[in-house]
């Protein structure tokens, strides 16, 4: 009696299907609890309104540009901020699944362990697409617009999603390490220094010298600068290697973060429950 062994193609097909099933679970949960998405968007929307409208004149004057030109600078930075703030929802959701035993039950299924985590990351990317659409519509209503061609705009969106992918895997690692959702919420506060000490709402050349150097190498900074260039918007002066090679770093940083965090998350998942 012959035994049929699955081929590499069939294993890959089943792994892809399992990943989608896990992602679909997370997305269905989000549709039933839309307040989670609204909570994620609250800070970026406030940033667009506060910095774009309330402080737009002052920040534009500091950059020696009109307030409407500052808004062209602001929105790509806020989009990058949104990709970073998504780490909070990822960490809390993963920590909740661990605490409630959901992850243990899913691990008992005949599916590769990696698909459980890849599904979570895929759901994060799908959510990020919705977030980018909402914030872009809001920015357009306030007078923002992209001036690059379709290919450049698509590349800019791709860089933003690549950044979200990296923060998704970092959030998965943290969610597997923290003691529960409450602890995850406290760790989320650590994102704010990373998010604000960057070329997002204020250009790095206006920061103190001891701070502008590290800020220019921030993954959020290089993504924001690269996206501004692709969208054809206003950018600060390119006086450093990081600013001049923002496109390269905007690809390299997220890939490096993902390459480190994905294996760590998988190893942590396999050790859980032993």
Backbone as JSON, one array per atom type, in Angstrom:
{
  "sequence": "XXXXXXXXXXXXXXXXXXXXXXXXXXXXXXXXXXXXXXXXXXXXXXXXXXXXXXXXXXXXXXXXXXXXXXXXXXXXXXXXXXXXXXXXXXXXXXXXXXXXXXXXXXXXXXXXXXXXXXXXXXXXXXXXXXXXXXXXXXXXXXXXXXXXXXXXXXXXXXXXXXXXXXXXXXXXXXXXXXXXXXXXXXXXXXXXXXXXXXXXXXXXXXXXXXXXXXXXXXXXXXXXXXXXXXXXXXXXXXXXXXXXXXXXXXXXXXXXXXXXXXXXXXXXXXXXXX",
  "N": [[0.84, -1.19, 0.0], [0.71, 2.11, -0.97], [2.03, 5.19, 0.2], [1.05, 8.48, 0.15], [2.9, 11.33, -0.11], [2.89, 14.74, 0.81], [3.63, 17.26, -1.55], [6.08, 19.91, -2.02], [4.79, 22.06, -3.12], [2.09, 21.61, -2.5], [2.21, 21.71, 0.27], [2.96, 24.36, 0.63], [0.7, 25.57, -0.41], [-1.3, 24.77, 1.41], [-0.27, 25.97, 3.71], [-0.49, 28.65, 3.02], [-3.28, 28.85, 2.85], [-3.96, 28.27, 5.52], [-2.79, 30.45, 6.77], [-4.39, 32.53, 5.76], [-6.86, 31.82, 6.89], [-6.4, 32.27, 9.61], [-5.83, 35.02, 9.52], [-8.28, 35.94, 8.59], [-9.92, 35.41, 10.76], [-9.02, 37.34, 12.61], [-9.67, 39.68, 11.22], [-12.46, 39.49, 10.98], [-13.14, 39.72, 13.63], [-12.41, 42.34, 14.03], [-14.28, 43.7, 12.46], [-16.52, 43.29, 13.96], [-15.93, 44.64, 16.2], [-15.51, 47.58, 15.82], [-14.58, 49.72, 17.26], [-12.0, 49.25, 18.03], [-10.46, 49.77, 15.76], [-11.09, 52.48, 15.46], [-9.98, 53.46, 17.81], [-7.26, 53.08, 17.28], [-6.91, 54.9, 15.22], [-7.37, 57.3, 16.44], [-5.27, 58.87, 17.61], [-3.57, 59.5, 15.31], [-5.47, 60.99, 13.76], [-6.03, 63.13, 15.48], [-3.47, 64.22, 15.47], [-3.23, 65.13, 12.82], [-5.24, 67.1, 12.78], [-4.54, 68.8, 14.96], [-1.75, 69.5, 14.56], [-1.83, 70.17, 11.88], [-3.85, 72.12, 11.57], [-4.2, 73.69, 13.99], [-1.54, 74.25, 14.97], [-0.32, 74.68, 12.59], [0.39, 77.13, 11.3], [2.4, 78.17, 12.99], [4.36, 76.13, 12.97], [4.83, 76.01, 10.26], [5.93, 78.56, 9.9], [8.28, 78.24, 11.36], [9.59, 76.53, 9.67], [9.88, 78.17, 7.58], [7.91, 78.25, 5.6], [4.62, 78.41, 4.06], [1.53, 77.65, 5.85], [-0.08, 75.79, 4.47], [1.79, 74.49, 2.91], [3.24, 73.29, 4.92], [1.39, 71.37, 5.73], [1.56, 69.64, 3.59], [3.99, 68.55, 4.17], [3.4, 67.35, 6.59], [1.46, 65.2, 6.43], [2.55, 62.72, 5.23], [4.32, 62.11, 7.32], [2.53, 61.66, 9.45], [1.21, 59.42, 8.45], [3.28, 57.57, 8.55], [3.6, 57.55, 11.33], [1.16, 56.35, 12.05], [1.51, 53.74, 11.13], [3.42, 52.93, 12.93], [2.11, 53.2, 15.42], [0.33, 51.15, 15.25], [1.49, 48.98, 16.45], [0.63, 48.81, 19.04], [-2.06, 47.78, 19.07], [-1.54, 45.3, 17.96], [0.2, 44.06, 19.84], [-1.42, 44.02, 22.16], [-3.59, 42.44, 21.28], [-2.36, 39.97, 20.7], [-1.31, 39.32, 23.22], [-3.71, 39.06, 24.62], [-4.82, 36.82, 23.33], [-3.01, 34.9, 24.12], [-3.35, 34.93, 26.93], [-6.06, 34.18, 27.17], [-6.03, 31.62, 26.28], [-6.51, 31.1, 23.63], [-4.5, 30.97, 21.71], [-3.19, 28.64, 22.45], [-5.16, 26.72, 21.87], [-5.31, 27.04, 19.12], [-2.8, 26.19, 18.42], [-3.03, 23.49, 18.72], [-4.16, 22.6, 16.42], [-3.77, 20.99, 13.18], [-1.69, 22.62, 11.81], [1.04, 24.53, 10.53], [3.16, 26.18, 12.88], [4.11, 28.69, 12.21], [2.16, 29.79, 10.56], [0.18, 30.71, 12.25], [1.21, 33.01, 13.34], [1.91, 34.44, 11.04], [-0.61, 34.87, 9.96], [-1.7, 36.69, 11.77], [-0.02, 38.89, 11.23], [-0.67, 39.35, 8.54], [-3.34, 40.16, 8.79], [-2.9, 42.55, 10.14], [-1.67, 44.05, 8.13], [-3.76, 44.26, 6.28], [-5.56, 45.76, 7.79], [-4.04, 48.07, 8.02], [-4.14, 49.08, 5.43], [-6.77, 50.0, 5.28], [-6.64, 51.97, 7.26], [-4.77, 53.76, 6.11], [-6.25, 54.59, 3.91], [-8.39, 55.99, 5.12], [-7.06, 58.07, 6.51], [-5.74, 59.35, 4.42], [-7.9, 60.31, 2.97], [-8.9, 62.15, 4.84], [-6.72, 63.9, 5.0], [-6.72, 64.86, 2.37], [-9.1, 66.27, 2.38], [-8.31, 68.39, 3.9], [-6.68, 69.76, 2.26], [-4.36, 68.51, 1.4], [-2.36, 66.83, -1.06], [-1.08, 64.39, -3.38], [1.73, 64.59, -5.56], [3.28, 63.05, -7.11], [3.78, 60.49, -9.67], [1.62, 57.65, -10.56], [3.11, 55.25, -10.15], [5.09, 56.1, -8.35], [3.52, 56.88, -6.19], [2.35, 54.43, -5.51], [4.67, 53.08, -4.75], [5.33, 54.57, -2.48], [3.17, 53.98, -0.77], [3.68, 51.28, -0.53], [6.09, 51.33, 0.92], [5.18, 52.34, 3.37], [3.47, 50.23, 4.18], [5.36, 48.25, 4.38], [6.81, 49.16, 6.57], [4.78, 48.9, 8.49], [4.55, 46.13, 8.5], [6.98, 45.39, 9.69], [6.67, 46.51, 12.29], [4.48, 45.06, 13.04], [5.47, 42.43, 13.39], [7.27, 42.99, 15.45], [5.43, 43.75, 17.41], [4.12, 41.3, 17.72], [6.13, 39.74, 18.88], [6.45, 41.13, 21.35], [3.87, 40.76, 22.37], [3.86, 38.05, 22.86], [5.64, 37.92, 24.9], [4.95, 39.59, 27.09], [3.09, 39.78, 30.2], [0.34, 40.02, 30.0], [-2.63, 41.64, 28.53], [-2.91, 44.07, 29.94], [-0.32, 44.73, 30.76], [0.77, 45.02, 28.23], [-0.45, 47.35, 27.32], [0.83, 49.23, 28.91], [3.46, 49.07, 27.99], [3.12, 50.15, 25.52], [3.4, 52.85, 25.73], [6.07, 53.31, 25.36], [6.41, 53.63, 22.68], [5.95, 56.24, 21.96], [8.25, 58.07, 22.34], [9.93, 57.05, 20.28], [8.27, 57.54, 18.09], [7.86, 60.31, 18.0], [10.35, 61.54, 18.22], [11.46, 61.95, 15.58], [11.43, 62.47, 12.01], [8.7, 63.35, 11.57], [6.34, 64.98, 12.51], [7.72, 67.25, 13.01], [10.51, 68.64, 11.41], [13.79, 67.18, 11.45], [15.95, 68.93, 11.41], [15.24, 71.09, 12.92], [15.47, 70.26, 15.48], [17.39, 69.94, 18.59], [20.98, 69.69, 18.25], [22.16, 67.37, 19.41], [20.08, 65.65, 19.35], [19.02, 65.55, 16.81], [20.67, 64.01, 15.17], [20.47, 61.12, 15.97], [17.68, 61.04, 15.49], [17.45, 61.29, 12.73], [18.17, 58.79, 11.81], [16.16, 57.21, 12.65], [13.78, 54.64, 12.04], [11.17, 55.51, 11.39], [11.66, 58.11, 10.54], [13.22, 57.86, 8.16], [11.41, 56.5, 6.56], [9.29, 58.36, 6.42], [10.58, 60.52, 5.14], [11.31, 59.31, 2.7], [8.78, 58.67, 1.67], [7.66, 61.21, 1.39], [9.28, 62.2, -0.67], [8.55, 60.46, -2.75], [5.83, 60.99, -2.96], [5.99, 63.54, -3.83], [5.98, 65.75, -2.17], [6.65, 68.39, 0.27], [9.89, 68.45, 1.67], [12.33, 68.34, 4.31], [15.62, 69.89, 4.59], [18.19, 67.97, 3.07], [20.67, 67.02, 4.75], [22.24, 64.96, 5.71], [23.66, 61.63, 5.62], [21.74, 59.69, 6.04], [19.34, 61.02, 5.38], [19.78, 61.57, 2.69], [19.85, 59.05, 1.62], [17.38, 57.95, 2.09], [15.43, 56.33, 0.87], [16.68, 53.85, 0.5], [17.21, 53.13, 3.17], [14.6, 53.1, 4.1], [13.65, 50.77, 3.09], [15.53, 48.94, 4.0], [15.58, 49.1, 6.9], [12.92, 48.15, 7.84], [13.0, 45.52, 6.74], [15.19, 44.44, 8.09], [14.29, 44.56, 10.78], [12.08, 42.86, 10.62], [13.34, 40.48, 9.85], [14.72, 39.86, 12.15], [12.75, 39.78, 14.19], [10.71, 37.96, 13.37], [11.8, 35.22, 13.4], [12.4, 35.15, 16.15], [9.87, 35.43, 17.34], [8.63, 33.08, 16.41], [10.24, 31.14, 17.61], [9.73, 31.69, 20.28], [6.98, 31.09, 20.39], [7.02, 28.33, 19.97], [8.26, 27.47, 22.27], [6.44, 28.0, 24.22], [4.23, 26.72, 26.69], [5.62, 24.42, 27.2]],
  "CA": [[0.0, 0.0, 0.0], [1.58, 3.28, -1.11], [1.73, 6.36, 1.02], [1.21, 9.72, -0.61], [3.54, 12.4, 0.66], [2.59, 16.05, 0.24], [4.72, 17.94, -2.24], [6.4, 21.24, -1.5], [3.77, 22.99, -3.61], [0.87, 21.42, -1.73], [2.45, 22.22, 1.64], [2.91, 25.82, 0.56], [-0.7, 25.97, -0.63], [-2.01, 24.61, 2.68], [0.23, 26.99, 4.64], [-1.11, 29.92, 2.61], [-4.69, 28.8, 3.25], [-4.02, 28.38, 6.98], [-2.48, 31.85, 7.11], [-5.56, 33.34, 5.47], [-7.91, 31.5, 7.86], [-6.06, 32.99, 10.84], [-6.01, 36.45, 9.26], [-9.72, 36.2, 8.47], [-10.46, 35.45, 12.13], [-8.71, 38.64, 13.21], [-10.4, 40.72, 10.5], [-13.87, 39.39, 11.36], [-13.25, 40.28, 14.99], [-12.31, 43.79, 13.92], [-15.55, 44.22, 11.95], [-17.51, 43.23, 15.03], [-15.51, 45.59, 17.23], [-14.87, 48.67, 15.07], [-13.98, 50.69, 18.17], [-10.55, 49.01, 18.07], [-9.88, 50.54, 14.65], [-11.24, 53.9, 15.77], [-8.99, 53.79, 18.83], [-5.95, 53.17, 16.64], [-6.87, 56.09, 14.38], [-7.64, 58.51, 17.21], [-4.06, 59.69, 17.75], [-3.19, 60.13, 14.03], [-6.45, 62.01, 13.36], [-5.76, 64.3, 16.32], [-2.22, 64.83, 15.02], [-3.5, 65.88, 11.59], [-6.04, 68.28, 13.1], [-3.81, 69.7, 15.85], [-0.54, 70.04, 13.94], [-2.13, 70.73, 10.57], [-4.71, 73.29, 11.64], [-3.96, 74.55, 15.15], [-0.15, 74.69, 15.03], [0.24, 74.71, 11.24], [1.02, 78.42, 10.99], [3.64, 78.32, 13.75], [5.36, 75.18, 12.47], [5.21, 76.46, 8.92], [6.84, 79.7, 10.05], [9.57, 77.71, 11.8], [10.23, 75.94, 8.49], [9.92, 79.24, 6.56], [6.99, 77.89, 4.53], [3.23, 78.65, 4.46], [0.9, 76.55, 6.59], [-0.55, 74.74, 3.56], [2.98, 73.72, 2.54], [3.57, 72.43, 6.07], [0.49, 70.21, 5.71], [2.12, 68.7, 2.63], [5.06, 67.88, 4.91], [2.88, 66.66, 7.77], [0.66, 63.99, 6.26], [3.37, 61.5, 5.16], [4.83, 61.79, 8.66], [1.45, 61.08, 10.24], [0.98, 58.08, 7.93], [4.32, 56.72, 9.15], [3.24, 57.4, 12.74], [0.06, 55.4, 12.16], [2.08, 52.4, 10.98], [4.12, 52.59, 14.18], [1.15, 53.06, 16.52], [-0.34, 49.86, 15.12], [2.13, 47.98, 17.31], [-0.15, 48.69, 20.27], [-3.17, 46.85, 18.89], [-0.98, 43.95, 17.73], [0.71, 43.52, 21.11], [-2.55, 43.76, 23.06], [-4.37, 41.32, 20.75], [-1.6, 38.72, 20.88], [-1.27, 39.04, 24.66], [-5.04, 38.59, 25.0], [-4.98, 35.45, 22.82], [-2.2, 34.02, 24.99], [-3.97, 34.87, 28.25], [-7.35, 33.49, 27.09], [-5.85, 30.26, 25.82], [-6.86, 30.97, 22.21], [-3.32, 30.56, 20.96], [-2.94, 27.22, 22.75], [-6.11, 25.92, 21.11], [-4.94, 27.1, 17.71], [-1.59, 25.4, 18.23], [-3.39, 22.08, 18.68], [-4.64, 22.29, 15.08], [-2.71, 20.49, 12.29], [-1.23, 23.72, 10.96], [2.38, 24.99, 10.94], [3.13, 27.25, 13.89], [4.36, 29.98, 11.6], [0.96, 30.36, 9.95], [-0.59, 31.4, 13.28], [1.77, 34.36, 13.48], [1.81, 35.12, 9.74], [-1.99, 35.31, 9.81], [-1.83, 37.92, 12.54], [0.67, 39.95, 10.51], [-1.45, 39.64, 7.34], [-4.49, 40.95, 9.23], [-2.4, 43.9, 10.44], [-1.45, 44.76, 6.87], [-5.07, 44.59, 5.72], [-6.08, 46.88, 8.59], [-3.26, 49.26, 7.7], [-4.64, 49.61, 4.16], [-7.97, 50.77, 5.62], [-6.2, 53.16, 7.99], [-4.16, 54.69, 5.15], [-7.32, 55.16, 3.11], [-9.14, 56.96, 5.92], [-6.23, 59.24, 6.81], [-5.5, 60.05, 3.17], [-9.12, 61.06, 2.67], [-8.94, 63.29, 5.75], [-5.7, 64.85, 4.57], [-7.17, 65.49, 1.13], [-10.13, 67.25, 2.74], [-7.64, 69.55, 4.49], [-5.87, 70.42, 1.25], [-3.16, 67.77, 1.01], [-2.47, 66.05, -2.29], [0.21, 63.89, -3.86], [2.13, 65.18, -6.84], [4.05, 62.08, -7.85], [3.04, 59.64, -10.59], [1.0, 56.47, -9.94], [4.12, 54.3, -9.69], [5.74, 56.65, -7.16], [2.55, 56.82, -5.09], [2.26, 53.02, -5.12], [5.9, 52.76, -4.02], [5.23, 55.19, -1.16], [2.25, 53.16, 0.03], [4.39, 50.04, -0.24], [7.04, 51.58, 2.02], [4.4, 52.45, 4.61], [3.03, 48.89, 4.57], [6.56, 47.51, 4.8], [7.06, 49.59, 7.95], [3.76, 48.26, 9.34], [4.92, 44.71, 8.62], [8.05, 45.28, 10.69], [6.12, 46.76, 13.61], [3.58, 43.95, 13.35], [6.26, 41.33, 13.97], [7.77, 43.43, 16.74], [4.3, 43.66, 18.32], [3.88, 39.88, 18.0], [7.14, 39.32, 19.86], [6.11, 41.71, 22.64], [2.64, 40.13, 22.85], [4.2, 36.71, 23.36], [6.55, 38.04, 26.05], [4.37, 40.29, 28.23], [2.26, 38.95, 31.06], [-1.08, 40.13, 29.66], [-2.99, 42.87, 27.81], [-2.68, 45.28, 30.75], [1.1, 45.06, 30.64], [1.0, 45.46, 26.86], [-0.87, 48.75, 27.23], [1.87, 50.07, 29.53], [4.63, 49.11, 27.12], [2.79, 50.95, 24.33], [3.87, 54.21, 25.96], [7.45, 53.42, 24.88], [6.4, 53.94, 21.25], [5.85, 57.68, 21.74], [9.54, 58.7, 22.04], [10.36, 56.63, 18.95], [7.41, 58.11, 17.07], [7.93, 61.77, 17.96], [11.74, 61.94, 17.96], [11.6, 61.51, 14.2], [11.05, 63.47, 11.01], [7.29, 63.06, 11.32], [5.56, 66.22, 12.58], [8.7, 68.35, 13.05], [11.74, 68.21, 10.72], [14.89, 66.94, 12.39], [16.92, 70.02, 11.46], [14.79, 72.03, 13.94], [15.73, 69.68, 16.8], [18.75, 70.17, 19.08], [21.98, 68.92, 17.53], [22.4, 66.05, 20.0], [18.89, 64.82, 19.12], [18.7, 65.44, 15.38], [21.44, 62.91, 14.57], [19.74, 59.85, 16.12], [16.34, 61.11, 14.9], [17.53, 61.1, 11.29], [18.31, 57.36, 11.54], [14.95, 56.54, 13.11], [13.04, 54.02, 10.92], [10.04, 56.35, 10.99], [12.18, 59.28, 9.82], [13.62, 57.54, 6.79], [10.2, 56.18, 5.81], [8.57, 59.6, 6.16], [11.33, 61.28, 4.14], [11.2, 58.62, 1.42], [7.4, 58.79, 1.18], [7.49, 62.6, 0.92], [9.92, 62.31, -1.97], [7.77, 59.73, -3.74], [4.56, 61.69, -3.15], [6.25, 64.85, -4.41], [5.66, 66.77, -1.2], [7.71, 69.17, 0.87], [10.82, 67.73, 2.53], [13.32, 69.16, 4.95], [16.92, 69.85, 3.91], [18.89, 66.68, 3.17], [22.04, 67.33, 5.13], [22.91, 63.81, 6.3], [23.66, 60.43, 4.78], [20.44, 59.01, 6.21], [18.32, 61.74, 4.62], [20.08, 61.45, 1.26], [19.62, 57.65, 1.22], [16.19, 57.56, 2.84], [14.72, 55.24, 0.19], [17.39, 52.6, 0.81], [16.99, 52.81, 4.58], [13.18, 52.82, 4.3], [13.49, 49.35, 2.77], [16.44, 48.14, 4.82], [15.19, 49.04, 8.3], [11.84, 47.2, 8.09], [13.42, 44.15, 6.44], [16.06, 43.99, 9.19], [13.46, 44.34, 11.96], [11.27, 41.65, 10.39], [14.24, 39.33, 9.83], [15.08, 39.53, 13.53], [11.59, 39.52, 15.05], [9.92, 36.8, 12.95], [12.32, 33.99, 14.01], [12.28, 35.22, 17.61], [8.47, 35.16, 17.66], [8.35, 31.67, 16.16], [10.91, 30.36, 18.65], [8.98, 31.9, 21.53], [5.72, 30.35, 20.29], [7.31, 26.9, 20.1], [8.65, 27.16, 23.66], [5.32, 28.22, 25.13], [3.48, 25.55, 27.09], [6.47, 23.25, 27.47]],
  "C": [[0.88, 1.24, 0.0], [1.09, 4.42, -0.24], [2.0, 7.61, 0.21], [1.78, 10.8, 0.29], [3.21, 13.74, 0.01], [3.82, 16.66, -0.41], [4.96, 19.31, -1.62], [5.33, 22.25, -1.92], [2.49, 22.85, -2.79], [1.03, 21.91, -0.3], [2.37, 23.74, 1.66], [1.47, 26.31, 0.38], [-1.5, 25.86, 0.66], [-1.57, 25.65, 3.69], [-0.38, 28.35, 4.31], [-2.57, 29.98, 3.04], [-4.83, 28.95, 4.76], [-3.74, 29.81, 7.43], [-3.69, 32.74, 6.88], [-6.69, 33.07, 6.47], [-7.66, 32.25, 9.17], [-6.27, 34.49, 10.66], [-7.49, 36.81, 9.2], [-10.37, 36.25, 9.86], [-10.22, 36.81, 12.76], [-9.51, 39.75, 12.54], [-11.89, 40.69, 10.84], [-14.1, 39.96, 12.76], [-13.23, 41.8, 14.93], [-13.61, 44.39, 13.4], [-16.63, 44.21, 13.01], [-17.18, 44.18, 16.18], [-14.79, 46.76, 16.57], [-14.24, 49.72, 15.98], [-12.48, 50.49, 18.28], [-9.86, 49.79, 16.95], [-9.97, 52.03, 14.92], [-10.23, 54.34, 16.83], [-7.6, 53.93, 18.25], [-5.81, 54.46, 15.84], [-7.0, 57.38, 15.17], [-6.42, 59.42, 17.28], [-3.64, 60.29, 16.41], [-4.17, 61.21, 13.57], [-6.25, 63.28, 14.18], [-4.48, 65.01, 15.88], [-2.44, 65.65, 13.76], [-4.23, 67.18, 11.91], [-5.22, 69.28, 13.92], [-2.62, 70.34, 15.15], [-0.84, 70.7, 12.6], [-2.92, 72.02, 10.63], [-4.34, 74.24, 12.78], [-2.55, 75.12, 15.15], [0.48, 74.82, 13.64], [0.95, 76.0, 10.89], [2.37, 78.56, 11.7], [4.73, 77.39, 13.23], [5.79, 75.52, 11.05], [6.17, 77.63, 8.97], [8.23, 79.24, 10.48], [10.34, 77.09, 10.63], [10.35, 76.95, 7.35], [9.07, 78.88, 5.36], [5.57, 78.24, 4.98], [2.63, 77.43, 5.15], [0.4, 75.45, 5.67], [0.61, 73.89, 3.07], [3.4, 72.81, 3.68], [2.66, 71.21, 6.1], [0.94, 69.18, 4.68], [3.26, 67.9, 3.26], [4.49, 66.94, 5.97], [2.28, 65.29, 7.45], [1.51, 62.74, 6.07], [3.96, 61.11, 6.5], [3.78, 61.15, 9.53], [1.12, 59.66, 9.75], [2.03, 57.11, 8.47], [4.06, 56.5, 10.64], [2.15, 56.35, 12.93], [0.57, 53.97, 12.03], [2.8, 51.97, 12.26], [3.14, 52.37, 15.32], [0.35, 51.76, 16.42], [0.25, 48.77, 15.98], [1.33, 47.77, 18.59], [-1.27, 47.68, 20.14], [-2.67, 45.44, 18.66], [-0.55, 43.32, 19.04], [-0.43, 43.15, 22.04], [-3.34, 42.55, 22.59], [-3.66, 39.99, 20.95], [-1.54, 38.35, 22.35], [-2.62, 38.52, 25.14], [-5.27, 37.15, 24.53], [-4.18, 34.46, 23.66], [-2.89, 33.84, 26.34], [-5.27, 34.06, 28.24], [-7.23, 32.06, 26.6], [-6.19, 30.04, 24.36], [-5.68, 30.45, 21.41], [-2.99, 29.1, 21.22], [-3.89, 26.32, 21.97], [-5.77, 25.91, 19.62], [-3.69, 26.27, 17.44], [-1.89, 23.91, 18.18], [-3.89, 21.64, 17.3], [-3.48, 21.8, 14.2], [-2.28, 21.57, 11.29], [0.16, 24.13, 11.44], [2.28, 26.17, 11.91], [3.29, 28.62, 13.25], [3.13, 30.61, 11.0], [0.12, 31.1, 10.97], [-0.1, 32.84, 13.43], [1.69, 35.13, 12.17], [0.4, 35.62, 9.49], [-2.26, 36.59, 10.57], [-1.21, 39.1, 11.8], [-0.09, 40.33, 9.24], [-2.68, 40.48, 7.69], [-4.08, 42.38, 9.55], [-2.21, 44.7, 9.16], [-2.78, 45.16, 6.23], [-5.7, 45.76, 6.48], [-5.35, 48.18, 8.26], [-3.72, 49.89, 6.39], [-5.87, 50.48, 4.41], [-7.58, 52.07, 6.33], [-5.61, 54.2, 7.04], [-5.23, 55.36, 4.29], [-8.08, 56.24, 3.86], [-8.33, 58.23, 6.14], [-5.92, 60.04, 5.54], [-6.72, 60.88, 2.77], [-9.24, 62.29, 3.55], [-7.93, 64.35, 5.33], [-6.1, 65.58, 3.29], [-8.22, 66.56, 1.41], [-9.5, 68.51, 3.32], [-6.67, 70.22, 3.51], [-4.61, 69.7, 0.84], [-3.41, 67.04, -0.3], [-1.11, 65.56, -2.73], [0.45, 64.41, -5.26], [3.0, 64.24, -7.64], [3.16, 61.27, -8.78], [2.47, 58.43, -9.88], [2.02, 55.48, -9.41], [4.8, 54.79, -8.42], [4.81, 56.59, -5.96], [2.41, 55.38, -4.59], [3.5, 52.59, -4.34], [5.87, 53.35, -2.62], [4.31, 54.4, -0.24], [2.92, 51.84, 0.4], [5.39, 50.19, 0.89], [6.33, 51.68, 3.36], [3.94, 51.07, 5.09], [4.21, 48.03, 4.99], [6.94, 47.87, 6.23], [6.06, 48.96, 8.9], [4.05, 46.78, 9.53], [5.98, 44.52, 9.7], [7.51, 45.48, 12.1], [5.11, 45.7, 14.02], [4.35, 42.81, 13.99], [6.89, 41.72, 15.3], [6.66, 43.37, 17.79], [3.97, 42.22, 18.68], [4.86, 39.37, 19.04], [6.78, 39.84, 21.25], [4.86, 41.05, 23.22], [2.88, 38.74, 23.41], [5.05, 36.76, 24.63], [5.89, 38.66, 27.28], [3.42, 39.38, 28.98], [0.78, 39.0, 30.72], [-1.38, 41.43, 28.95], [-2.73, 44.13, 28.6], [-1.23, 45.71, 30.67], [1.42, 45.58, 29.24], [0.63, 46.93, 26.69], [0.17, 49.68, 27.84], [3.1, 50.18, 28.64], [4.38, 49.97, 25.88], [3.29, 52.38, 24.49], [5.31, 54.41, 25.45], [7.52, 53.77, 23.4], [6.47, 55.45, 21.02], [7.21, 58.35, 21.54], [10.06, 58.32, 20.65], [9.58, 57.34, 17.87], [7.6, 59.61, 16.92], [9.35, 62.3, 17.77], [12.1, 61.4, 16.57], [11.14, 62.63, 13.28], [9.61, 63.24, 10.59], [6.46, 64.34, 11.34], [6.47, 67.45, 12.63], [9.96, 67.88, 12.35], [12.91, 68.12, 11.69], [15.87, 68.1, 12.46], [16.49, 71.11, 12.44], [15.02, 71.51, 15.36], [17.13, 70.05, 17.27], [19.75, 69.24, 18.39], [22.19, 67.52, 18.07], [21.24, 65.1, 19.73], [18.63, 64.59, 17.64], [19.44, 64.29, 14.72], [20.76, 61.57, 14.72], [18.36, 59.87, 15.46], [16.38, 60.86, 13.4], [17.63, 59.63, 10.91], [17.12, 56.55, 12.03], [14.23, 55.89, 11.92], [11.85, 54.84, 10.46], [10.5, 57.55, 10.18], [12.47, 58.94, 8.37], [12.4, 57.15, 5.95], [9.43, 57.44, 5.45], [9.26, 60.42, 5.07], [11.18, 60.64, 2.76], [9.8, 58.76, 0.82], [7.13, 60.21, 0.69], [8.1, 62.77, -0.47], [9.09, 61.63, -3.05], [6.44, 60.41, -4.02], [4.74, 63.07, -3.78], [5.91, 65.99, -3.49], [6.88, 67.49, -0.68], [8.57, 68.29, 1.77], [11.77, 68.73, 3.17], [14.65, 69.08, 4.21], [17.63, 68.52, 4.14], [20.36, 66.95, 3.47], [22.8, 66.17, 5.71], [22.83, 62.63, 5.35], [22.31, 59.73, 4.85], [19.36, 59.68, 5.38], [18.53, 61.59, 3.12], [19.83, 60.03, 0.74], [18.39, 57.09, 1.94], [15.47, 56.38, 2.2], [15.36, 53.89, 0.5], [17.13, 52.18, 2.25], [15.53, 52.48, 4.86], [12.83, 51.38, 3.92], [14.31, 48.5, 3.73], [16.02, 47.99, 6.27], [14.05, 48.04, 8.55], [12.23, 45.74, 7.8], [14.3, 43.6, 7.55], [15.25, 43.68, 10.44], [12.64, 43.06, 11.81], [12.14, 40.4, 10.43], [14.67, 38.91, 11.23], [13.86, 39.06, 14.32], [10.82, 38.27, 14.66], [10.49, 35.49, 13.51], [12.22, 33.98, 15.53], [10.85, 34.89, 18.04], [8.15, 33.68, 17.49], [9.01, 30.79, 17.23], [10.19, 30.5, 19.99], [7.68, 31.11, 21.52], [5.95, 28.87, 20.51], [7.69, 26.52, 21.51], [7.49, 27.3, 24.63], [4.6, 26.91, 25.44], [4.29, 24.32, 27.33], [6.68, 23.05, 28.96]]
}
